[in-house]
């Protein structure tokens, strides 16, 4: 099969795919080439590239397989209408959720200990400043209690934090969770404002589904504790940009840790980054263990496609036989 990795220059992913799928032809393209390449492609691996409806005009395309979890860049209704399977990789157990959870906590620690300022004080040969804070005895609100949210909660227990989980349908609507992961309170979407009002740290881990775009808006920031922190390791648009900028400027939020942005690559001269923001370039899942685990899951789904079987974590299993029959 001919497989298109829709990002150029990500050498490690390319190497993993070549190792896992030695019999297949793997090429690199960028987002602007997706539609033009479609007539010669069996499987698209979008990463962050949009896969628009026009890409499915080609009868050769059988599968869009995300190299990770997020499918917000894929036109799933158009793929379904065209009979193209769409799948992602389970975040937990692949190393993805585990890696993203670690980065979320790293952002929390860097914000609370004022690490950018601490680096400056070291260069100035000043000792004992700044005086930061610690996670111990703080309250953390996790917005979006899926696989990544659960892995964040798992790790935060060791810091002695109180944890409030927010999910759209609350605990009754959730899939079976690991009983060893404890949260102090779990509320549904209606409890979001009350949850953030109690939090010293708010971690956004909700997917960028249509109902979640702009979820963290002016009304949410208005309920947050003055001086609290926010971390986003989900998708940029889950937080309303203007609302975040306003909250930072007014001091409602003391600082933000952001790994995902409204457009990527993000402009390093953007006004948001003049505030107390720790920015990382969407590296939450970019660890050796994560990329290898995801690559193995992607390769397993390509092999399932080759055998005419339904991919694991397929989001549109009822598309028909087109992808499996060819």
WOUR-V83558 format. One record per pair of residues at least 6 apart in sequence whose ideal C-beta (glycine too) atoms are under 6 Angstrom apart, sorted by the first residue. I is the first residue (numbers start at 1). GAP is how many residues later the second one is. If there is no record, write none. Layout:
i->{I	I}
gap->{GAP	GAP}
This chain:
i->{1	1	2	2	2	2	3	3	3	4	4	4	4	4	5	5	6	6	6	6	7	8	8	12	13	16	16	17	17	20	20	21	21	29	31	34	35	35	38	38	38	39	41	42	43	43	44	44	45	45	46	46	46	47	50	51	51	52	53	53	56	56	56	56	61	62	63	63	63	64	64	64	65	65	65	66	67	67	68	68	68	69	69	71	72	74	76	79	80	80	83	83	83	85	85	85	85	86	86	87	87	87	87	88	89	89	90	91	91	91	92	94	94	94	95	95	95	96	96	96	97	97	97	98	99	99	99	100	100	100	100	101	101	101	103	104	104	104	104	105	107	107	107	108	108	110	111	111	111	112	112	113	114	114	117	121	135	135	136	138	138	139	139	139	139	140	140	140	140	141	141	141	141	141	142	142	142	142	142	143	143	143	144	144	145	145	148	149	150	152	153	153	153	154	156	162	163	163	164	164	165	165	166	166	166	168	169	170	170	171	187	193	196	196	196	196	197	200	201	202	203	204	204	204	205	206	206	206	208	208	208	212	213	214	215	216	217	217	218	221	221	221	226	227	229	229	230	230	231	232	232	232	233	233	235	236	236	236	237	241	245	247	248	255	256	257	258	259	259	259	260	264	301	301	304	308	310}
gap->{23	41	23	38	39	40	21	23	40	23	25	33	37	40	23	40	23	40	41	43	40	20	22	279	278	276	279	9	278	275	279	278	281	8	18	21	19	20	17	20	23	19	20	20	20	22	7	20	20	22	20	27	28	20	23	13	23	23	22	25	22	23	26	28	23	261	22	242	260	10	15	22	22	233	236	22	227	231	28	217	226	19	22	17	136	12	10	7	236	239	236	237	239	226	229	234	238	229	230	214	224	226	227	225	205	208	223	6	56	57	55	199	200	203	194	195	198	189	194	198	50	51	54	53	186	188	191	48	133	184	185	50	51	54	181	48	99	127	129	50	124	150	171	93	123	168	118	144	146	20	21	19	16	18	13	8	24	26	24	23	62	23	59	60	61	16	21	23	61	23	54	55	58	61	7	10	23	61	63	23	61	63	61	62	20	22	57	56	31	51	10	28	30	27	7	22	20	21	21	31	18	21	21	26	29	21	19	17	18	15	8	30	6	24	27	28	26	28	28	28	28	28	30	34	29	6	28	32	27	29	30	26	24	26	23	23	23	26	25	22	26	31	26	27	25	26	23	26	26	7	26	28	26	51	25	24	25	26	25	21	27	6	27	21	21	21	21	21	23	25	22	18	10	11	7	16	7}
